[in-house]
Amino acid sequence: MIVNLENTTTSAIDKQLHRLRDEAGVVTLGRVLTLVIMAEAGHSERALDAAVMASHEHPCRIIVHVSHSASEATRLDAQLRIGGDAGASEVVVLHGYGDLAEPSEMLVSALLLPDAPIVAWWPHRVPSKPSDSSIGKIAHRRITDSSNAHNVCDALTHLAQQYSPGDTDVSWTRLTHWRVQLAAAMDQVEPSPVTEIVVTGAADSSRVHLLGAWLSGRLGAPVRFVHPEVSKHGLESVRLVRDNGDIALERPGASLGTLIQPGQPDQRVAIPHRELSACLAEELRQLDPDEVYGEVLASAVHVLPCGVCGAGEDDAGAAG
């Protein structure tokens, strides 16, 4: 069921939600959190679709604030979705104009589920400081997506400087399969120090830089980024250089990769590109601070290749 409200208030929205639940026989006892999405006009549906898919694993109330022009007359339009149009959630889409173009705690407070965790998600832009924003201050978890930044090196540096426990990034979550495969590969071979880490992928991919920072911090070795002129899939390969034989994980396509280990036949492994909904569901699964991400973000500043983001060099050189 979808209901549109024009030039409304959050109090009227809350009352309409109660009426719709009574009419449709929908209960909120299973809702485990409130997900607040700060979206941009014209780009909100993809984020909303991902949130609705993730709600099947984490039933929640989804509040989407869509920012429109601050120069227009102040008003609030809303769309309410419950039942089959909202997955395992309730959806409230707020279109803010004028003074309401910027999301705030005051705007959404009447719509938050009582005594439930709050997760804030910026799917399109990185805020100045997530934990200091009006919504971020009340959120238990704050999710950004540095892959959408104009310059990912600047974005990661900014996130590291402004980091607070509870911050996380979808680009980090997209690396879960890579991290699992590489950790398992290291456990299966004879111990030998890693002397260099080579990460190949697009210069404007935050996953490339975050994976390099994670490996460098865990293995205590310098990382070198190689950026092909054309990269279709962002992150393409990782090579761990060792005296006893290199370990490499390569993914030339969209889903299947090849694991190369010394003394063993090459193995085909599944490393599919992760859907946004799967990444969001993983983030909602664990609401405690991601300490590993915080450590990687701090170390990323020291391994980021200066001046290469978007430049398209073949080889960015070594960073330690």
VMD Tcl script that draws the C-alpha trace (Angstrom):
set ca {
  {0.00 0.00 0.00}
  {1.33 3.45 -0.97}
  {-0.08 6.75 0.29}
  {1.14 10.20 -0.76}
  {0.88 13.24 1.51}
  {1.60 16.77 0.31}
  {2.66 19.75 2.40}
  {2.39 17.72 5.57}
  {4.03 17.38 9.00}
  {5.74 14.49 10.79}
  {2.89 14.42 13.31}
  {0.38 13.91 10.50}
  {2.64 11.27 8.95}
  {2.82 9.32 12.22}
  {-0.97 9.40 12.62}
  {-1.44 8.22 9.03}
  {1.00 5.34 9.66}
  {-1.08 4.20 12.62}
  {-4.25 4.32 10.52}
  {-2.65 2.36 7.69}
  {-1.37 -0.33 10.07}
  {-4.82 -0.71 11.57}
  {-6.43 -0.99 8.14}
  {-3.85 -3.43 6.77}
  {-3.40 -5.43 9.98}
  {0.35 -4.74 10.06}
  {2.17 -4.91 13.42}
  {5.54 -3.42 14.36}
  {6.56 -5.91 17.05}
  {9.20 -7.46 14.77}
  {10.90 -4.18 13.84}
  {14.46 -4.31 15.17}
  {15.81 -0.88 14.18}
  {15.20 2.39 12.36}
  {17.21 3.00 9.20}
  {17.49 6.67 8.24}
  {18.71 7.28 4.68}
  {19.99 10.70 3.61}
  {19.40 10.63 -0.15}
  {19.80 13.03 -3.05}
  {16.92 14.00 -5.31}
  {16.78 11.77 -8.39}
  {18.94 9.03 -6.83}
  {16.90 7.78 -3.89}
  {15.16 4.75 -5.44}
  {18.29 2.59 -5.76}
  {19.13 3.14 -2.10}
  {15.52 2.52 -1.09}
  {15.33 -0.71 -3.11}
  {18.50 -1.97 -1.38}
  {17.10 -1.07 2.04}
  {13.80 -2.87 1.36}
  {15.72 -5.99 0.27}
  {17.90 -5.83 3.40}
  {14.78 -5.47 5.56}
  {13.83 -9.09 4.79}
  {16.76 -10.05 7.02}
  {16.43 -7.09 9.38}
  {12.78 -5.94 9.71}
  {12.90 -2.22 10.31}
  {11.32 1.15 9.73}
  {12.99 2.92 6.84}
  {12.97 6.72 6.78}
  {14.32 8.24 3.58}
  {15.00 11.96 3.52}
  {15.30 13.25 -0.04}
  {16.99 16.62 -0.19}
  {15.54 19.14 -2.65}
  {16.40 22.77 -3.31}
  {16.94 24.91 -0.22}
  {15.91 27.98 -2.23}
  {12.32 26.80 -2.67}
  {9.48 27.53 -0.27}
  {9.70 25.39 2.87}
  {7.45 22.35 2.74}
  {7.44 18.64 3.46}
  {5.92 16.05 1.14}
  {5.80 12.38 2.10}
  {5.11 8.94 0.73}
  {4.19 6.04 3.03}
  {4.62 2.40 2.05}
  {3.55 -0.61 4.09}
  {2.76 -4.23 3.33}
  {3.99 -5.72 0.07}
  {5.35 -2.37 -1.16}
  {7.72 -2.14 1.80}
  {9.19 -5.64 2.12}
  {9.58 -6.54 5.79}
  {9.55 -2.89 6.80}
  {7.61 0.33 6.90}
  {8.85 3.01 4.54}
  {8.50 6.75 5.02}
  {9.93 8.89 2.22}
  {10.30 12.56 3.17}
  {10.84 15.16 0.44}
  {12.26 18.25 2.11}
  {12.28 21.71 0.52}
  {13.55 25.04 1.78}
  {14.47 24.90 5.47}
  {13.63 21.17 5.47}
  {16.06 20.34 2.64}
  {18.65 19.40 5.26}
  {17.78 16.30 7.34}
  {17.74 16.82 11.10}
  {16.92 14.98 14.31}
  {13.99 17.32 14.90}
  {12.50 16.38 11.54}
  {12.64 12.59 12.03}
  {12.35 12.22 15.81}
  {8.57 11.69 15.76}
  {9.00 8.84 13.28}
  {11.72 6.85 15.06}
  {10.82 3.50 16.57}
  {10.97 3.75 20.38}
  {13.80 1.92 22.14}
  {15.26 0.64 18.87}
  {18.76 1.22 17.45}
  {19.15 3.91 14.80}
  {21.32 3.46 11.73}
  {22.17 6.44 9.50}
  {23.17 5.88 5.88}
  {24.54 8.39 3.37}
  {24.43 6.45 0.06}
  {25.49 9.34 -2.18}
  {27.83 11.70 -0.36}
  {30.30 11.74 2.51}
  {29.21 14.26 5.17}
  {31.66 16.66 6.79}
  {31.73 14.53 9.94}
  {29.17 11.71 10.18}
  {29.15 11.57 13.98}
  {28.63 15.34 14.29}
  {25.70 15.59 11.88}
  {22.25 16.01 13.38}
  {21.19 12.46 12.46}
  {24.64 11.01 13.10}
  {24.62 12.18 16.72}
  {21.65 9.96 17.55}
  {22.69 6.99 15.38}
  {24.30 3.83 16.74}
  {25.84 3.11 13.34}
  {26.78 5.55 10.56}
  {27.28 4.18 7.04}
  {28.90 6.07 4.17}
  {29.88 5.00 0.64}
  {33.23 6.43 -0.39}
  {32.99 4.74 -3.80}
  {30.65 7.54 -4.91}
  {33.12 10.30 -4.01}
  {34.62 12.43 -6.78}
  {38.10 11.69 -5.41}
  {38.24 8.55 -3.28}
  {41.69 9.28 -1.86}
  {40.45 12.62 -0.51}
  {37.28 10.94 0.76}
  {39.17 8.20 2.62}
  {41.59 10.73 4.09}
  {38.64 12.83 5.24}
  {36.85 9.81 6.75}
  {40.02 8.84 8.61}
  {40.43 12.33 10.04}
  {36.79 12.49 11.15}
  {36.41 8.86 12.26}
  {34.42 8.00 15.38}
  {33.53 4.51 16.65}
  {30.33 3.46 14.90}
  {31.40 4.80 11.50}
  {31.67 2.35 8.61}
  {31.68 2.37 4.81}
  {29.96 0.21 2.19}
  {33.23 -0.02 0.23}
  {34.77 -1.85 3.19}
  {31.85 -4.28 3.30}
  {32.26 -5.03 -0.40}
  {35.69 -6.50 0.44}
  {34.41 -9.26 2.72}
  {34.81 -12.08 0.15}
  {38.31 -10.91 -0.81}
  {39.40 -10.76 2.83}
  {38.01 -14.24 3.57}
  {39.75 -15.82 0.56}
  {43.10 -14.15 1.24}
  {43.05 -15.01 4.96}
  {42.24 -18.66 4.14}
  {45.02 -18.78 1.53}
  {47.60 -17.55 4.04}
  {46.54 -20.29 6.48}
  {47.00 -23.02 3.86}
  {50.61 -22.35 2.83}
  {53.97 -22.72 4.54}
  {54.70 -19.61 6.64}
  {56.94 -17.12 4.91}
  {57.24 -13.34 5.36}
  {55.43 -11.19 2.79}
  {57.91 -8.71 1.34}
  {55.53 -6.77 -0.89}
  {51.81 -6.47 -1.59}
  {50.68 -5.60 -5.11}
  {47.05 -4.52 -5.54}
  {45.79 -4.00 -9.09}
  {42.64 -2.08 -9.85}
  {41.08 1.24 -10.75}
  {42.67 4.33 -9.28}
  {39.24 5.69 -8.34}
  {38.15 2.55 -6.46}
  {38.10 2.94 -2.68}
  {38.06 -0.87 -2.37}
  {41.53 -1.01 -3.96}
  {42.98 1.36 -1.38}
  {41.17 -0.10 1.62}
  {42.25 -3.65 0.76}
  {45.85 -2.50 0.33}
  {45.75 -0.76 3.71}
  {44.26 -3.82 5.43}
  {46.86 -6.20 3.98}
  {49.73 -3.84 4.71}
  {48.67 -3.44 8.33}
  {48.10 -7.17 8.88}
  {51.21 -8.42 7.07}
  {53.62 -5.61 7.90}
  {54.70 -5.19 4.28}
  {54.69 -2.24 1.86}
  {51.88 -2.05 -0.67}
  {52.17 -1.06 -4.32}
  {49.12 -0.02 -6.31}
  {48.96 -0.77 -10.03}
  {46.27 1.07 -11.99}
  {45.56 -0.17 -15.52}
  {44.41 2.39 -18.06}
  {41.09 0.54 -18.30}
  {39.58 -1.31 -15.35}
  {36.08 -2.77 -15.76}
  {35.62 -4.20 -12.30}
  {37.44 -1.84 -9.92}
  {39.48 -4.39 -7.94}
  {41.18 -6.93 -10.20}
  {43.94 -8.77 -8.36}
  {46.13 -9.04 -5.29}
  {49.61 -10.54 -5.19}
  {51.47 -11.30 -1.97}
  {55.18 -11.52 -2.79}
  {57.04 -14.09 -0.63}
  {60.41 -15.83 -0.72}
  {58.65 -19.24 -0.59}
  {56.37 -18.45 -3.51}
  {53.79 -15.79 -4.25}
  {50.11 -15.98 -3.39}
  {47.80 -14.32 -5.89}
  {44.07 -13.81 -6.13}
  {42.86 -12.63 -9.52}
  {39.36 -11.75 -10.69}
  {39.32 -10.75 -14.36}
  {35.54 -11.04 -14.64}
  {32.53 -10.17 -12.55}
  {32.23 -13.21 -10.30}
  {34.84 -15.98 -10.67}
  {38.41 -15.60 -9.52}
  {41.58 -17.68 -9.54}
  {43.60 -18.42 -6.41}
  {47.28 -19.14 -7.07}
  {49.37 -20.73 -4.32}
  {52.88 -22.20 -4.37}
  {52.98 -25.96 -4.81}
  {49.25 -26.25 -5.50}
  {47.13 -26.26 -8.65}
  {45.26 -23.06 -9.39}
  {41.81 -22.96 -7.80}
  {38.64 -21.34 -9.12}
  {36.91 -19.39 -6.36}
  {33.70 -17.38 -6.23}
  {34.23 -13.67 -5.61}
  {31.07 -12.10 -7.02}
  {30.45 -8.39 -7.10}
  {28.27 -7.84 -4.06}
  {24.82 -6.32 -4.42}
  {24.23 -3.14 -2.46}
  {21.42 -4.83 -0.52}
  {23.76 -7.63 0.61}
  {26.35 -5.13 1.83}
  {23.70 -3.15 3.69}
  {22.31 -6.32 5.28}
  {25.81 -7.19 6.52}
  {26.20 -3.73 8.03}
  {22.87 -4.03 9.84}
  {23.85 -7.43 11.19}
  {26.46 -5.96 13.53}
  {25.68 -2.64 15.19}
  {28.74 -2.57 17.45}
  {31.71 -0.42 16.32}
  {33.79 -2.04 13.58}
  {37.22 -1.72 15.17}
  {39.01 -3.35 12.24}
  {37.57 -0.78 9.83}
  {38.72 2.02 12.12}
  {42.26 0.62 12.16}
  {42.31 0.14 8.39}
  {40.99 3.64 7.77}
  {43.74 5.11 9.94}
  {46.44 3.12 8.15}
  {44.96 3.89 4.72}
  {46.12 7.48 5.05}
  {49.73 6.26 5.12}
  {49.46 4.01 2.05}
  {47.28 6.13 -0.22}
  {49.19 7.01 -3.40}
  {49.20 10.79 -3.68}
  {47.74 12.31 -6.80}
  {46.71 9.12 -8.59}
  {42.96 9.03 -8.02}
  {41.37 9.40 -11.39}
  {44.73 10.01 -13.05}
  {44.92 6.59 -14.75}
  {48.62 5.77 -14.22}
  {49.76 2.27 -15.10}
  {51.75 2.01 -11.89}
  {51.25 4.23 -8.86}
  {54.50 3.23 -7.24}
  {55.11 1.86 -3.77}
  {53.71 3.19 -0.55}
  {54.57 1.86 2.82}
}
mol new
graphics top color blue
foreach p $ca { graphics top sphere $p radius 0.5 }
foreach p [lrange $ca 0 end-1] q [lrange $ca 1 end] { graphics top cylinder $p $q radius 0.2 }
display resetview
